[in-house]
Amino acid sequence: QVQLVESGGGLVQPGGSLRLSCVASGSVPRIYDMGWYRQVPGKQRELVATITRDGSTNYADSVKGRFTISRDNAKNTAHLQMNSLKPEDTAVYSCNGAVGLWPQLRTYWGQGTQVTVSS
């Protein structure tokens, strides 16, 4: 079994920063693409950023220039550095990862961490 656990969420003032972490544990042969997503109650989950195993990244337009996704393959972790936070960034942030041995992959999700941007 594979578990993804997020941490680092919390309450921050507009303009502030937070760093989210996602750690995979259990039987983890290899993690390919990893991503961060967010969801606000009543709305669809939206992609925030993704990163391939070799470090290629992709960002939602709303976070480009403010958020940075990174990963450490040796530690099965991914991070999301969030700067210049805005109230509209408030959401539950979840990470996912495509785990297995190519091409037999399965996507796992964490339970999420709350990020609240408010003064």
Summary of the structure (lengths in Angstrom):
residues: 119
radius of gyration: 13.9
end to end distance: 40.2
largest distance: 46.3
contacts: 353
relative contact order: 0.32
helix: 5%
strand: 59%
